[in-house]
Amino acid sequence: MVKYIIYLLVALLIIDHVWTHYGPKIINAVASNLSGKEVKVVEENSEKKSVLDNAIEKFQENVLRR
């Protein structure tokens, strides 16, 4: 049971990471494909970080600080 909870948490982290970095690109590509012309539905925010990015950044800060 614990194994499946860990799998679920890992899947959610991966989904959050992909959605944060590639979500606007995917949405704009699908909207452009459906409308037949170049459409920008969602603005891309290059400064936005996912939970995984924040965790990696915190880990690197803690390791480099020692």
N, C-alpha and C positions, 0 to 999 in steps of 0.2 A: 504494500500500500504506500509506503514512504517513497519507494522507487517511482511510482506514478505521479506523486506530488512533485518530486524533483523534476521529472520529465515535463510536467505542466509548467513549472516555474521557468525552466530553461526555454521552453517553447514561447512563453509570454515575453521573456527577455529578447529573444530573437525577433519576434513579431514587432515589438516596440522599436527595436533598432532599425529594422527594415522600413517600418512605417515612417519613422522620424527622418531617415535619410533619403528614401526613395518614394515615399507616399505622394508628395506633390508632383513629382515627375510622372508617376504612373497615372494619377488622376488627370493631369493635363494631356498626356498621350491618349488616354481613352476618350476624353472629351473632344480632342482634335480629330481623332479617328471617326467618331460618331457624327460630328458636324461637317466633316469634309474640308475643314480649313483649320489653320493654326489658331487655337484658342488657349487663353491662359485663365484658368479657373481659380487656381490656388497659387498664391505667391510662395516662393521658396525662401526659407529662412536658413541661411548658412550657419548661423550661430546657435541654432537649436541643438540640444544634446539629448541623447536617449539615456535611459537608466544605465545601460551597459557602458556607455561612454563616461558617465559620471563615476561609476564604480571603478573603471580602469584608471581614470584620472586620480581618484582618491588613493587607490592602491599604489600608483606610481609616486605620488607625493609622500606616502608613508615609507616606501622602500628607499627613495632617494634621500629622505630626511635622516635616515639612520646612518 
